[in-house]
Every structure is written in structure tokens, then in C-alpha cells.
């Protein structure tokens, strides 16, 4: 009677804890396998969120309303297009000002990848920078570079020193601060110099636009659609939405989906294997429980609860590992100065719930198998 009337699930927890304790190594390996997959999911979701936030910071710091670039881009930096196209876009009604941008990702010094960016000389984009040391370039074709404050620290370079870029030694004329973390970790070159050194004369890969003051959102979207209709190969996005359209964001989201599916497969296999082994090893125990009055439904609940607890614990451990790995990565200057992994509450909740569901699904077959076990069969197995 005691076994029939006891409350669920509290009365099952001591038995489940004993089972985990008796099989410590297998339980630990299962938890670690789940945790690694969940850690990857949390980290990639945080990376995507961090990039979007950094992109939004950049657009807000510049005061940009819309961004134009090539629609099909297989790399983080879109392919360049002609400045003649940019000139025709500038002449459209509703556009107050614009600024061409040419950017590239290249290894520099001891850093494996640094953003090299250049801005149209007379554009509004330059206005938001604050020079903390040195000076701005004096001429549009002056062969000098500016370093973002984070880039200066990561590269160990200051005003008056030189940096090798595109086979040429560039003197550092100044160090700047920006409200954008991406720009703070970048190297800035006058556009004409960048075009010449990178064999992209007359080309840019981004065009930043400012609309006339007071332009409503519907009018801004209409201008973007007009640009895409006139130039079918280009994508025109409002600054607030451009991060979602960026190829880097799409690539990280694709990786997150792939890792999520892989983690689900690994988690299902790992937990199911652990629970099946547990059922086989506890055949006699399950037979005794059935003999003293435990119903099949209660046996199923016990196994499902064990599997779900493995999922919950693996998910929580994965979240903790993601925070730990993030802090370790930030110790490297090449990462900490340019990348932010923003782990939000919704990512944490999704990961824990996802791990719990994976654990519960993994326990279904072992639970059904255990609940169908007859006491006589269990005793013969012993």
C-alpha cells in the first residue's frame, strides 16, 4: 500500500539518486556529452546575438539609416560594386547624404583576422569618431592609418609606429574611440588609398545612407525597394534590419541549427544508451518492484524522470560551460577586442528546455521496455 499511494515524483527521487550514484562514471560521461552540445548551442546563439548588437552599434554610432550592399554574398564581407552605382543612388529623392565603405578581413601582425575599413573622404561617417591620440588623415590620398583603441592595444602599436598592410608599411597617424565595438577593433584607411592597395579602384562594398530628416519608416522602406528595383543585384536594408540580412549572421544561424540537430542526435543516443544499460542492469530490482505492487505506469514514470533529470542537468552544465568558455576566449586579444558572445536569458531557457525534452524523448523506449517487464522474467534473468 505504501508503494501504491506515495506521492509522485518526490518518493522516486531517492531511488533515482541511488541509481546515479551507483553508476557515477556512466552518468558523468552522459552529462558531459549533453553539456558539450548544449554549450555549443548557447555559445553560437550568443555569438549571433553579439554580432547583431555590434552591427546595430555601428549603424547607430554613424547615424546611418540604411545600408546598401550586394545581395548575394558568400563571405562575411560582400563583394564590391562600382561607385558609379553609388552615385546614381545618391541622386534619388529622399536621401540627404551617403558614404561609401570598402572593408576587408585580413591577418595583421600577431592577429589572425582584423577588419580593415575605409570611408569616403567627404562623407558624414567620419564625424562620430573621437581622436584620443595623434591626428586624423589630412588628405584623401594620404597613405596613413588610424587604429581603433582596441586594435591598438591588441596589436601593440601606437602613433608614429608602422604596420604592414597589403605589402606596404603604413605609419599610424592616430588612435580613435568609437561607440561601436566593431569599429574600435578595426584599422581605418582613407578610401582612395584602400581602393588602390586592394586593387578595387572605383569600388566599394557598402553604401551608408542618411534619409532626409523626418522621413517616416514607410517612406524609408519605399526608398529601399526602389533601390532594389533599379539595381537588382543589390540589397537595400534599413539599418535596424541590416544585421539580420548580413551573411555572417545567416552563417552563424545556420551553424546554430546544424549544431542543435547534431546535439539532439548525440543527446538522444547518449541518454538512451545510458537508460537502456540501467534497465538491463536493474532487471532484478524492477522485477521486485513489480512483485510488491508497483504498476507499469509508475515504472515508466521513474525511468522517464531519470532521463529527464539527465537532460536538465546536462543543459544547466552546458550553460555554465558556455559562460566559462566565453570568459576564457575573452582572454585572447584577437577575440576579446572584436567579438562579443552575448548569452541572453531566452538562449539559456531554450537550451535547458531543449535538453530536458531530448532527455525525456530518449527515456521513452527504455521506460516502455522496463514497464513491460514481468516479475517472473526478471527473476529468471537473475
N, C-alpha and C positions, 0 to 999 in steps of 0.2 A: 504493500500500500504506500509506503513511503516513496518508493521509486515512481509510482504512478502519479502521485499528487504533488510532487515537488515542483516549484516554480521553474520556469524556463526564462532566460538561459543561465541564471546565476548558479544553479546547482550543478551545471555542466562544467563551469569554468575550472574548478579544482582538478577534475579529471583530465580536461584538456591541457592544463598546465603541467600535470604529471607526464602526459604523453610527450609534450615538447621537451621537457627536462630529460626524459629517458632517451631521447633521440636528438641530443644537442647539436651534434655536428651536421646532421642532415637538415635540421631546422635552420641552423645558421647559414648553410650554403644556399638553401632555398630563399631565405630572406635576402641574402646578398645578391642573388641573381635577379630577384624582383627589384631590389633597390637600385641596382645599376641602370636597369631600363627606365625606371621612374626618374632617376636623376637626369638621364639624358633628355627625357621629355620636358622636365622643368627647366633645364638649362637652355634648351632650344627655344622654348616659349619665351623665356626671359631675354634671350638674345634678340629674337624678333621684336619684342616689345621695346627693348633698349634702342634698337636701330630706328624704329619708328619715332620714338621720343627724340632721339638725336637729330633725325631729319627735320622734325617739326621745330625743334630749337633753332636749327639753321635757317629755315624759312622765316621764322618769326624774328630772328635777330636781324636779318637782312631787310625785313619789311616787304617780302615777296608775296604776291597774291596768286601767281600761277607759274607753273614750270612746263617748259616745252622740251621734249627730247624724242629720240627715235622710238617708235612703238615697239619694235622687236629688238630686244637686247638679250644676248646670251651670256653677258658678263655683268658684274656689278656696275660698271661704267658703260653707259650706252655708246654706240658708235657715233662718230661726229657727223655733222651735216654742215652745209655751206652757210656762211654768214650772209649770203645774198637772200636766202630764205628768211633768215632772222630779220633782215632789213624790210622785207615785204610784210612780215608780221607786225613790226613796229608801227607801220603806217596805218594799221586798222583802227577804226574809231573805237574809243573807249579805253585805249591804252595810253597811260600817262608817260611811262618810261620803261626801259628794259636794260638788261645787262647780260652779255654773252659770257659763258663759262666754259672753259676747257679743263678737264680733270683727267687724272690717270693714277693708277695704283702701281707703285714700283718699289723695289727694295732700295733702301737708303742706309748707308753706314752699317751699323750693327742691327738694324731693324729689318725684318723680312718683308714688311709691307707698310708703305706710308702714302697718304693721299697728297698728291701734288696737284694743286689747283691754280688756275689763273683767271683773272677777271678783266672784262673790258675796261679800258683805262678811264673812260669818261662816265662810267655807269654809277648808279646810286649804291651798288653793293659795297663799295669801299667805305662808305660813310659810317658803318656801325662798328668798325674796328677801333680799338684803343691801343696806341703805341706806348708800351711800358719802358722800352729801351731802344735807343737808336732813332731811326727816321723811316719815313715812307720812301718808296722809289720816287725819283724826281722827274723821270721821263718815261713815256710808254714803252720805249725800247731799251731802257737801262737794264743791263744784264746783272741784276742783283736779286736776292730772295729775302722774303720775310718768313720768320719762323713763328708758329703759334707757341704760346707759352709751354704747353705740354710737350710739343715736338722738340722745343729747345732743351727741355730737361731730359727727355728720352734719348736724344741724340748727343747730349753733352756739348752743344755748340752755342756760342754767344755772338754778339755783334763784333764784326771785324774778322771772324774766322770764316773759313771757306768750306763748302760742301760740294761733293762731286755728284752732278746730276746730268744725265744724258751725255756723258763723256766730257763735260765742261765743269770747271771749278767756279762755283758761284760764291761771291762774298755775301755774308749775312749783313744786311743793312739795318735790320730792326727786328724786334720781337713784339708781338701783339697779343692782346687778350680779346676773346670773343665770348659772347653768351652761349655760343654753340660749342659743345664738347668736340664735335667732329672737326670744326674749324680750328680749335685750339690744338689739335693733334696733327695739323696739316702744314704743308710748306706752300707759300704763296709766291707766285711769279707773275710779272706783267704778261698780259695775254699775247702780245706780239712776240715776246721772247719765247714763251711756251710753244706757240704755233711753229715757230722757226726751228726750235730744237727738237720737237717731236714729229717733224715732217707733217704738220697739219696746218699749213699756211692757209688762211681764209676759212678755217673750220672751227666749230665749237660743238660741244655735245650736250649743253644745257642752255636754255634761254630763260632767264628770270624776268617776269613781267610784273609791273605795277599798274593797276587799273586806275581810272580817274577817281578822285575822291568821291565817296558816297555811292559808288557802284554797288548795287544790290546783288545778292547771291545768284538770283535767277539770270540777271544780265551777265554776270561773270561766267556762268555755265554756258550761256549762249555764245559768248566770245570764244570760249574753249572749243565748242562744237564747230563754230565757223572756221577756226584754225585747222581743225582736223579734216574738215570738208575740203578746204583749199589745198592742204598738204596731207594727202592720205597716208604717207609714210611716217607722220609724226603723231605723238601723243601729247595732248594738252590737258593738264590736270590742275585743279585748284591746289594751292599749296597745302591746305589742310587735308587733302586726299592723296597727294602725290606719293607719300610714303607707302601706302598700300599698293600703289601701282609699280613701285620700284622693283627691279628684278632681284635685288638682294633680299628684299622682304619676301618675295614669292619663293625664292630658292630656300630660305630658312623655313618657311611654312611647309614647303614640300618635304624637306628633310624631317621636320617635326612629325608630319603624317607618317612618313616611312618608318621612323623610329618608334612611333606609337604602335603601329601594326606589328613591327618586329618584337617590341616589348610584350605585346599581347600574346603572341605566339610562344615566346620564351617563357612568359609567366604561366600561361596555361599548361605548357608541357612540364615545367618545373614543379608547380604545385600539385598537378595531377599525379605525377610520378611519386612525390612525397606522400600524398594521401593514400595512393594505392598500396605503396610499401607499408604504410602504417596499418592499413586494414588487414593486409596479409599477416603481418606480424602480431596483430591483436585478434586473430581469429578466435582463439580460446576465450579471450576477455569478452568479445562481442557475443559469443555463444552463451556465456554465463549471464550476461545482462539480459539476453532474450529469455533465458530459462527462469530468471527471477521476476520476470514480468515487464521488462521494457518493451514498448511497442516499436514496430518497424519505423514509424514516423519519428520517434524520439531518437533512434539510432541515426536516421538521416539528418536530423537537426544537429546532432553532436558533430558529425563529420563535416557538414556544411559550415558550422560555426568555426571549427578548426581551420578550414580552408580560408574562410573569410578573414579570420584574425591574422593569418599569414599574409593575406593581401593588404590589410590595413597596416600591419607592422612594416611590411616591405615598402608601402607607399610613403609612410612617415619617415622611414630611414632614407629613402631616396630623396625626399625633400631636404633633409638635413645634409646629406652628401652634396646636393646641388649648391646649398649655401656655402659649404666648406670649400668645394672646388672653385666656386666663384671668387672667394677671397684669396685662394692660392693663385689663381690666374691673374688677379689684380696686382700681385707682387712683381710681375714681369712688365717692365716699362712699355714694351711694344704692344701689350694688350691693355693694360690699365689706363693708358693715355688716350686710347682711341675707341675702346669697346665698353659698352655697359650692358650687364646682364640684369635686367630689372625683373625680379621674381615677384609677381603680384599675387594677391590673395586668391583670385579666381584660378590661377595656374596651380596653386597649392591644393585647393579644394578639388579641382578636376583630377589631379594626379592621385590623390588619396581615394576618391570615389572610384576612379578607373581601376586602381589596383584592387580595391575591395570587390568590385564586380568581377574582375578577372579571377580573383581567388575563389569567389562563390561559384562561378561557372566551372572552374577547374575541379571543384569538390563534388559536382553533381554525380558523375559516374561512380566515383568511389563510394559516395553516400548511398546511392541506389544499390550498389553491389553489397555493401555491408548490411543494409536493411533487409535484404532478401536471404541473408544467411540463416539457416536453420540450426537450432542448438545441437541436434544430433550430428549434423555435418561438421560443426565446429569441434565437437568432442572427438569425432573420428580423425579430424585433421591433427589434433593434439596427440 
